């Protein structure tokens, strides 16, 4: 049995397509200076607060290029990032509910910019989060950035 050429060609094209796996981390225990180049001699762009989620888009030695919730890119020392996953609320009055359903009871309302710890990173329309006050519930994935 021979494999038709077009199927073989299609398999090679699909295999060579870039894989877009998102690698999110959070700023570690202390705030972090973000630079315009992968060096301490680079220009200082911004101070990222503790816990801020970032997407790692490139690793270069001990440095990582990260994207923030606004889409801005900058360089950070890799050692200053934590594997702990946080998300940031990007809509006003986002509801954290007792279950992954619009009819579940509202446990809290989170304003835009509030940090929540990501408890369950399953990709779906709802994610499980915890507020720093200990409230644990579900929020629409579309209401946060960092998943």
RANORPE-V8011 format. One line per field, one symbol per residue. phi: phi as a letter, one per 40 degrees, with the letter a starting at -180 (. if undefined). psi: psi as a letter, one per 30 degrees, with the letter a starting at -180 (. if undefined). burial: # if it has 9 or more other C-alpha atoms within 8 Angstrom, else .. Layout:
BEGIN
phi=???
psi=???
burial=???
END
This chain:
BEGIN
phi=.bcddccccccccccccccbccbcbbcccbcbcbbcacaccccccabccdgccbbcbabbgcbbcbbcccgcbabacdccbbcdbbbbcbbcfcccbcacaccccccabbcdgccbcccbcdcacbbcbbcccgcbabbccccbbhb
psi=kkkkeeeeeeeeeeffkkkikkjkllkbfllkkklflikfflkkeljklkfkklkkfkkjbglkklkaffgkklklkeffkkfkkllkkglkhkkklflikfflkkelkklkfkkkkjejgkjafklklklfffkkakkkefflkg.
burial=.......#...............#####..######.#...#..#..##########.#...#######....####..###..#######..#####.#...#.##.####..#####......######...#######.#####
END
